[in-house]
Amino acid sequence: MLAYLISGVFFILALRGLSSPATSQRGNHFGMAGMLIAVVTTLVTHDVASLPEIMGAIAIGGGIGWVTARKIAMTDMPQLVAAFHSLVGMAAVLVAAAAFLNPSAFGIVGEDGLINPVSRVEMGLGIAIGAITFSGSVIAFLKLAGKMSGAPILLPLRHVINLGTLAAILGLIGYFTVDQSPWIFWTVTALAFLIGFLLIIPIGGADMPVVVSMLNSYSGWAAAAMGFTLHNTAMIITGALVGSSGAILSYIMCKAMNRSFISVIAGGFGAEAAVSGGEAKEQRPWKRGSAEDAAYMMQQAESVIIVPGYGMAVAQAQHILREMADVLKKQGVSVKYAIHPVAGRMPGHMNVLLAEASVPYDEVFELEDINSEFAQADVAFIIGANDVVNPAAKTDKTSPIYGMPVFDVDKAKTVFFVKRSMGGVGYAGVDNDVFYMDQTMMLLADAKKMCEDIVKALQH
């Protein structure tokens, strides 16, 4: 018990460390130490399997994790996180199934030879949350990886179907406490897998950061539920920490978009634009700029604010972007980075990419800390972002992003907007008035290539 409490303290320190880029590495080390203590303690105090079998499983899983971590690109991190969540969910399902099929091995059998009613509730909740986490994470992975459309898939009567399925799951779990027939257990499992798919397919790409944090929370609660079934304190502590932190993060993401958690789960963000086509209005007049234009204007500027988005991640432009900023700083220009909480496809996606490129932490600012500075900025340099700088969120009540806090880039003296073409739109599928402002120059090119050309122009 003491060892598990120590591991729990390490997990708390890990979460505290991960709250800031400056201490995130230390936080990771705390998390690794806590998990090592928990695993070793479990192996020593429980007769779970032979040591060779356990070490073999650890070697296989660790090897897969090591190879994956080495090969995965930072741009693919969101779908990797979704895939990991699916594994946690499936682990909870498998543990619950094993406990149901062999309850005596788990010590959850009462004097009447049946599974304890409390254990049945824990088992039912664990397998339900685990199955929802698995199937939901699979859909999130497919959307994030571009293997299925990121647009909302709106089924007829989806709310009625979802509520009915959830009610059936809860009702069956309640009935499971008085009747442990196998059909109840497996029906709950099947319905939970189904509702996981149904909950995520109507959620559009703009809400993916919330989905990722939500699934993170689900995976924690699934682990906590199974911790009660296994009488494992470490699983309960770890699951509760992950579940609660994921829930808090989901709330922060929703607040950043000025949306309720229920509206996200209901899905359909950007659905109106997706149905109508959501194409950019190319017939409106706009100005095209060049790398030389951008270099000249930024050299003359006193302050430049860079707003990165997922387009920067796709182009893997974070390193050359930092090099561009370094050149500007050497020439006496003040450079800051503005990060929107939902920029990218998972919470903190842009922060991770900039940290990978060794961008100084004191140059990176959140929306509420820097938004007022755009009115005094000489240049707003937008690279691969769209919805998070769209003024329609403030002015157009019919827009699907109306009410979402966005950067006030339209107040900057000059705006450079880096994107591949005028035909593309953001996750929400809506046009952006910033493209057509008098002070905006569109830099239409691959983000990495454009930054490389700007660096060359700055150095001449």
Secondary structure, DSSP 4 states (H G I P E B T S, - for coil): -HHHHHHHHHHHHHHHHHTSGGGHHHHHHHHHHHHHHHHHHHHHH---S-HHHHHHHHHHHHHHHHHHHHH--GGGHHHHHHHHHHHHHHHHHHHHHHHHHSGGGGT-B-TTSSBPHHHHHHHHHHHHHHHHHHHHHHHHHHHHTTSS--S----TTHHHHHHHHHHHHHHHHHHHTT---HHHHHHHHHHHHHHHHHHHTT--GGGHHHHHHHHHHHHHHHHHHHHHHHT-HHHHHHHHHHHHHHHHHHHHHHHHTT--HHHHHH--TTHHHHHH-----TTS---B--HHHHHHHHHH-SEEEEEE-HHHHHHT-HHHHHHHHHHHHHTT-EEEEEE-TT-SSSTTHHHHHHHHTT--GGGEEEHHHHGGGGGG-SEEEEES--GGG-THHHH-TTSTTTT-----GGGSSEEEEEES-TT---TT----GGGG-TTEEEEES-HHHHHHHHHHHHH-
